[in-house]
């Protein structure tokens, strides 16, 4: 870990700053400068950058708690920090010199898109990349954006197998892409997830990679199964959102005056039972997620590869945590009544954000189906399981 110190304490220390500019985050549809500065100064967008390049290279369990803490403060902030993890983690496939070129500067932020929305035409020494990618979170803040493209050789896609075109991620720098203002949404409004357009930009081959390329960093963090690990971190954001919704309901229960005759919010047996049940479910889901991620991490730390059953358990814990967090937020929203309709109520924001987060492909039902296949003694269908 770098001299920046403890990232979890740093995340907790940013809470007041993040909360103070909640409305600015909403209105600007991007993170305010004070929050961006806090993330950069504390290295919270470099938790997966190799320590040799000045990154934190933190234990995945620490990263999970950081995303949970940031999610409790503001989901859009957590999302941007989490979104910076993938370009760093997947730099394990890049040559050392290219990785150093991209990640040596500790103040750089990244965005990314794994949607195969571009074309990369084979050229001497690299590729000429063109395309339009949607949902590129943090693109206005980023210095580099890796984007996914289908490889075109001659006039046709280059195939890896019948019906399977070759695809590569290419890191393109600020100034070589155009941002189209498309992010007019409810949840995760502060992430600035606009469209990005690239038009015939040359990218040298060493700044591109395939998910099937060899891993070039022989250290435990970079041996982790990347999709399930990133999914677990995203579930951490959901747990943080649910924690804030719960805490807000508990505070509201002591202050909200009943409009109708009858007991106040805190004195209603139905609310009491709901709070107890939701809290127990959330705590249990969190413990399962931590245990499953820790099991995979312990295996990779020993220099071994995680098993399919370990990954199945991690996927199960991830999707279960997400569903539990979403159900918890819904319960708190309903219990809060009309108060939860107003923007100043943290439950209102939590309700919008949790529904936006859970739309991401890394939290899709299909991963639970794959986990079930493994539990039933079958092989997973997805190559990145």
VMD Tcl script that draws the C-alpha trace (Angstrom):
set ca {
  {0.00 0.00 0.00}
  {1.33 3.46 -0.85}
  {2.15 6.36 1.42}
  {-1.29 7.71 0.78}
  {-2.37 5.66 3.79}
  {-5.57 3.83 4.53}
  {-8.10 4.11 1.66}
  {-11.02 3.07 3.87}
  {-10.32 5.86 6.36}
  {-9.91 8.23 3.43}
  {-13.30 7.24 2.04}
  {-14.92 7.84 5.41}
  {-13.13 11.17 5.66}
  {-14.64 12.31 2.36}
  {-18.20 11.72 3.50}
  {-18.84 15.29 4.70}
  {-17.38 16.79 1.50}
  {-19.46 14.49 -0.68}
  {-22.69 15.13 1.20}
  {-22.13 18.92 1.22}
  {-22.30 19.08 -2.59}
  {-25.14 16.61 -3.20}
  {-27.25 19.11 -5.09}
  {-24.31 20.30 -7.18}
  {-23.68 16.69 -8.16}
  {-27.28 16.31 -9.25}
  {-27.54 19.59 -11.12}
  {-24.20 19.30 -12.89}
  {-24.70 15.60 -13.73}
  {-21.03 15.07 -12.87}
  {-18.87 15.07 -9.76}
  {-17.98 18.52 -8.39}
  {-14.29 19.53 -8.36}
  {-13.98 19.20 -4.58}
  {-15.06 15.56 -4.71}
  {-12.86 14.73 -7.71}
  {-9.92 16.30 -5.91}
  {-10.62 14.23 -2.82}
  {-10.69 11.00 -4.83}
  {-7.43 11.87 -6.58}
  {-5.59 13.07 -3.48}
  {-6.42 9.85 -1.64}
  {-5.78 7.50 -4.54}
  {-9.31 6.08 -4.42}
  {-9.40 5.73 -8.20}
  {-6.02 3.92 -8.16}
  {-6.75 1.04 -5.81}
  {-6.06 -1.46 -8.64}
  {-3.01 0.32 -10.10}
  {0.21 -1.65 -9.47}
  {2.23 -0.45 -6.50}
  {5.27 -0.31 -8.79}
  {3.52 2.56 -10.61}
  {2.54 4.39 -7.42}
  {-0.89 2.77 -7.13}
  {-2.43 1.37 -3.98}
  {-2.82 -2.23 -5.26}
  {-5.13 -2.95 -2.35}
  {-6.57 -6.18 -1.03}
  {-9.92 -6.74 -2.88}
  {-11.71 -6.92 0.49}
  {-10.47 -3.43 1.35}
  {-11.64 -2.18 -2.04}
  {-15.07 -3.71 -1.39}
  {-15.37 -1.76 1.86}
  {-14.22 1.46 0.20}
  {-16.90 1.17 -2.49}
  {-19.47 0.41 0.19}
  {-18.41 3.48 2.17}
  {-18.48 5.75 -0.88}
  {-21.83 4.25 -1.91}
  {-23.24 5.17 1.49}
  {-22.12 8.77 0.97}
  {-23.18 9.15 -2.68}
  {-23.64 6.38 -5.24}
  {-22.37 8.49 -8.15}
  {-19.05 9.04 -6.37}
  {-18.69 5.33 -5.66}
  {-19.55 4.56 -9.28}
  {-16.78 6.77 -10.66}
  {-14.21 5.28 -8.27}
  {-15.40 1.76 -9.15}
  {-15.41 2.57 -12.86}
  {-11.70 3.45 -12.65}
  {-10.93 -0.03 -11.36}
  {-11.43 -1.88 -14.64}
  {-8.90 0.00 -16.83}
  {-6.29 -0.47 -14.09}
  {-7.07 -4.12 -13.33}
  {-7.10 -5.08 -17.01}
  {-3.82 -3.30 -17.66}
  {-2.42 -6.67 -16.56}
  {-2.69 -7.62 -20.25}
  {-0.60 -4.67 -21.49}
  {3.16 -4.62 -22.06}
  {5.02 -3.07 -19.13}
  {6.03 0.08 -21.03}
  {2.48 0.80 -22.16}
  {1.15 0.23 -18.66}
  {3.69 2.68 -17.26}
  {2.78 5.26 -19.93}
  {-0.86 5.11 -18.92}
  {-0.72 4.76 -15.13}
  {2.47 6.43 -13.83}
  {0.72 9.79 -13.43}
  {-1.19 9.51 -10.16}
  {-3.64 12.30 -11.04}
  {-5.10 10.68 -14.15}
  {-8.64 9.39 -14.18}
  {-10.06 6.81 -16.58}
  {-13.42 5.85 -18.04}
  {-14.18 2.77 -20.15}
  {-16.67 0.91 -22.29}
  {-16.69 -2.86 -22.80}
  {-19.56 -2.61 -25.27}
  {-18.33 -3.75 -28.73}
  {-19.60 -0.59 -30.42}
  {-16.50 0.25 -32.46}
  {-14.44 -0.91 -35.42}
  {-10.67 -1.28 -35.21}
  {-9.24 -1.56 -38.71}
  {-5.86 -3.29 -38.84}
  {-3.10 -0.83 -39.78}
  {0.68 -0.93 -39.70}
  {1.73 -1.01 -36.06}
  {-1.78 -0.91 -34.65}
  {-5.40 -0.11 -35.46}
  {-7.53 2.76 -36.71}
  {-10.46 2.97 -34.30}
  {-13.91 4.43 -34.97}
  {-17.23 4.12 -33.18}
  {-19.74 5.52 -30.73}
  {-19.99 4.13 -27.21}
  {-22.82 4.85 -24.78}
  {-22.87 4.90 -20.96}
  {-19.22 5.98 -20.63}
  {-19.28 6.97 -16.96}
  {-16.86 9.73 -16.00}
  {-15.85 10.47 -19.60}
  {-15.68 14.21 -18.89}
  {-13.13 13.58 -16.12}
  {-11.02 11.00 -17.92}
  {-7.61 11.39 -19.51}
  {-7.81 7.96 -21.15}
  {-10.74 5.75 -22.16}
  {-10.31 2.11 -23.20}
  {-13.10 1.18 -25.64}
  {-14.08 -2.16 -27.13}
  {-13.99 -2.66 -30.90}
  {-14.38 -5.48 -33.40}
  {-11.16 -6.07 -35.36}
  {-11.57 -5.45 -39.09}
  {-8.99 -6.93 -41.44}
  {-9.44 -5.94 -45.04}
  {-13.16 -5.38 -45.28}
  {-14.45 -8.02 -42.85}
  {-14.26 -8.86 -39.15}
  {-11.36 -11.07 -38.14}
  {-12.85 -14.22 -36.62}
  {-11.61 -16.15 -33.57}
  {-14.08 -18.96 -34.26}
  {-17.15 -19.40 -36.48}
  {-19.55 -16.60 -35.52}
  {-17.11 -15.13 -32.97}
  {-15.31 -11.96 -34.14}
  {-12.06 -10.88 -32.51}
  {-12.47 -7.89 -30.21}
  {-9.91 -5.70 -28.47}
  {-9.92 -2.85 -25.99}
  {-7.99 0.23 -27.13}
  {-6.92 3.06 -24.81}
  {-7.68 6.40 -26.50}
  {-6.48 9.72 -24.98}
  {-8.39 12.89 -24.21}
  {-8.55 15.00 -27.36}
  {-9.03 12.02 -29.66}
  {-12.70 11.53 -28.81}
  {-15.82 13.66 -28.75}
  {-18.38 13.62 -25.93}
  {-22.09 13.76 -26.82}
  {-24.35 15.03 -24.00}
  {-26.83 12.18 -23.57}
  {-26.92 11.63 -19.80}
  {-30.40 12.87 -18.84}
  {-31.52 10.29 -16.29}
  {-32.81 9.67 -12.79}
  {-30.40 7.34 -10.99}
  {-26.63 7.81 -10.90}
  {-27.18 11.26 -12.36}
  {-23.83 12.54 -11.12}
  {-21.77 10.03 -13.11}
  {-21.81 11.97 -16.39}
  {-22.24 8.75 -18.37}
  {-22.45 10.36 -21.80}
  {-21.74 8.91 -25.24}
  {-18.21 9.03 -26.64}
  {-17.40 9.22 -30.37}
  {-14.05 8.25 -31.90}
  {-13.41 8.91 -35.59}
  {-10.54 7.12 -37.32}
  {-7.99 7.44 -34.50}
  {-4.75 5.45 -34.72}
  {-3.99 3.36 -31.61}
  {-0.67 1.51 -31.45}
  {-1.00 -2.24 -30.89}
  {0.78 -2.07 -27.52}
  {-2.03 0.14 -26.16}
  {-4.64 -2.52 -26.94}
  {-5.51 -5.88 -25.43}
  {-7.90 -8.79 -25.60}
  {-9.43 -10.34 -22.51}
  {-7.84 -13.58 -23.73}
  {-4.30 -12.15 -23.82}
  {-1.80 -13.48 -21.27}
  {-1.69 -11.85 -17.83}
  {1.64 -10.03 -17.56}
  {1.62 -9.17 -13.83}
  {2.42 -12.07 -11.54}
  {0.89 -10.76 -8.31}
  {-2.28 -11.91 -6.52}
  {-4.56 -8.94 -7.31}
  {-3.98 -9.35 -11.03}
  {-4.69 -13.08 -10.88}
  {-8.22 -12.51 -9.56}
  {-11.12 -13.52 -11.87}
  {-11.87 -10.06 -13.15}
  {-15.62 -10.10 -13.92}
  {-16.72 -11.70 -10.64}
  {-14.36 -9.48 -8.67}
  {-15.62 -6.31 -10.32}
  {-19.18 -7.57 -9.79}
  {-18.52 -8.08 -6.07}
  {-17.18 -4.53 -5.79}
  {-20.32 -3.23 -7.49}
  {-22.41 -5.14 -4.97}
  {-20.48 -3.23 -2.32}
  {-21.87 0.01 -3.74}
  {-25.37 -1.45 -3.40}
  {-24.74 -2.39 0.23}
  {-23.66 1.19 0.94}
  {-26.78 2.61 -0.68}
  {-28.96 0.28 1.39}
  {-27.14 1.23 4.57}
  {-27.88 4.92 3.99}
  {-31.54 4.20 3.24}
  {-31.81 2.23 6.48}
  {-30.01 4.85 8.57}
  {-32.20 7.58 7.12}
  {-35.39 5.67 7.92}
  {-34.21 5.16 11.51}
  {-33.54 8.88 11.86}
  {-36.89 9.70 10.27}
  {-38.69 7.39 12.68}
  {-37.62 9.55 15.62}
  {-38.51 12.88 14.02}
  {-41.47 12.40 11.68}
  {-44.79 13.52 13.17}
  {-47.75 11.31 12.25}
  {-50.35 12.95 10.01}
  {-53.09 10.42 10.70}
  {-54.33 9.15 14.07}
  {-52.42 6.19 15.38}
  {-48.86 5.35 16.35}
  {-45.89 7.16 14.86}
  {-43.45 5.49 12.50}
  {-41.19 4.15 15.24}
  {-44.08 2.67 17.23}
  {-45.70 0.70 14.40}
  {-45.19 -3.07 14.81}
  {-45.07 -3.54 11.05}
  {-42.20 -1.03 10.74}
  {-40.38 -2.55 13.69}
  {-40.54 -6.02 12.15}
  {-39.53 -4.72 8.72}
  {-36.48 -2.88 10.09}
  {-35.32 -5.93 12.05}
  {-35.84 -8.31 9.14}
  {-34.23 -6.03 6.54}
  {-31.25 -5.32 8.76}
  {-30.67 -9.01 9.44}
  {-30.96 -9.88 5.75}
  {-28.57 -7.11 4.73}
  {-25.98 -8.05 7.35}
  {-26.17 -11.73 6.37}
  {-25.81 -10.93 2.67}
  {-22.81 -8.71 3.38}
  {-21.09 -11.44 5.39}
  {-21.63 -13.99 2.62}
  {-20.21 -11.61 0.02}
  {-17.14 -10.85 2.14}
  {-16.54 -14.54 2.86}
  {-16.90 -15.58 -0.79}
  {-14.61 -12.81 -2.06}
  {-12.13 -13.55 0.73}
  {-12.05 -17.22 -0.22}
  {-11.11 -16.41 -3.82}
  {-8.56 -13.84 -2.67}
  {-6.91 -16.32 -0.29}
  {-6.53 -18.81 -3.15}
  {-5.01 -16.23 -5.50}
  {-2.72 -15.02 -2.70}
  {-1.30 -18.54 -2.50}
  {-0.48 -18.39 -6.21}
  {-3.27 -20.81 -7.18}
  {-6.18 -20.31 -9.57}
  {-9.71 -20.00 -8.19}
  {-12.02 -22.92 -8.88}
  {-15.31 -22.79 -10.73}
  {-17.12 -23.60 -7.48}
  {-15.41 -20.71 -5.70}
  {-16.45 -18.37 -8.48}
  {-19.98 -19.78 -8.40}
  {-20.15 -19.00 -4.70}
  {-18.81 -15.49 -5.32}
  {-21.38 -14.85 -8.05}
  {-24.13 -16.20 -5.81}
  {-23.02 -13.95 -2.96}
  {-22.76 -10.95 -5.28}
  {-26.20 -11.23 -6.84}
  {-27.78 -12.14 -3.50}
  {-26.25 -9.05 -1.88}
  {-27.50 -6.84 -4.70}
  {-31.03 -8.21 -4.54}
  {-31.09 -7.90 -0.75}
  {-29.84 -4.31 -0.92}
  {-32.46 -3.40 -3.52}
  {-35.25 -4.98 -1.46}
  {-34.02 -3.13 1.63}
  {-34.07 0.24 -0.13}
  {-37.56 -0.47 -1.43}
  {-38.79 -1.33 2.05}
  {-37.31 1.85 3.54}
  {-38.78 3.94 0.71}
  {-42.25 2.53 1.29}
  {-42.04 2.92 5.07}
  {-40.95 6.55 4.78}
  {-44.17 7.46 2.99}
  {-44.49 10.81 1.23}
  {-41.27 12.07 2.84}
  {-39.29 9.82 0.48}
  {-40.66 11.71 -2.53}
  {-38.59 14.81 -1.82}
  {-35.07 15.37 -3.14}
  {-33.72 16.43 0.24}
  {-34.51 12.96 1.64}
  {-31.57 10.58 1.22}
  {-33.95 7.69 0.68}
  {-35.26 9.36 -2.49}
  {-31.75 9.39 -3.98}
  {-31.05 5.86 -2.76}
  {-34.22 4.59 -4.43}
  {-33.24 6.06 -7.81}
  {-29.61 5.04 -7.57}
  {-30.11 1.42 -6.54}
  {-32.36 0.84 -9.54}
  {-29.76 2.39 -11.85}
  {-26.83 0.41 -10.42}
  {-28.63 -2.91 -10.73}
  {-29.18 -2.37 -14.47}
  {-25.46 -2.98 -15.11}
  {-24.60 -6.12 -17.05}
  {-22.17 -7.24 -14.34}
  {-25.15 -7.73 -12.01}
  {-27.41 -9.50 -14.51}
  {-29.51 -12.57 -13.70}
  {-27.43 -14.57 -16.19}
  {-24.50 -14.71 -13.75}
  {-26.69 -16.40 -11.16}
  {-27.79 -18.87 -13.83}
  {-24.15 -19.63 -14.59}
  {-23.47 -20.15 -10.89}
  {-26.38 -22.57 -10.79}
  {-24.95 -24.54 -13.73}
  {-21.71 -25.02 -11.81}
  {-23.58 -26.03 -8.64}
  {-25.42 -28.63 -10.74}
  {-22.17 -30.10 -12.06}
  {-22.31 -28.42 -15.47}
  {-19.72 -26.20 -17.12}
  {-20.44 -22.45 -17.27}
  {-21.35 -21.09 -20.70}
  {-19.77 -17.65 -20.31}
  {-16.03 -17.53 -21.10}
  {-15.42 -14.93 -18.36}
  {-17.21 -16.81 -15.56}
}
mol new
graphics top color blue
foreach p $ca { graphics top sphere $p radius 0.5 }
foreach p [lrange $ca 0 end-1] q [lrange $ca 1 end] { graphics top cylinder $p $q radius 0.2 }
display resetview
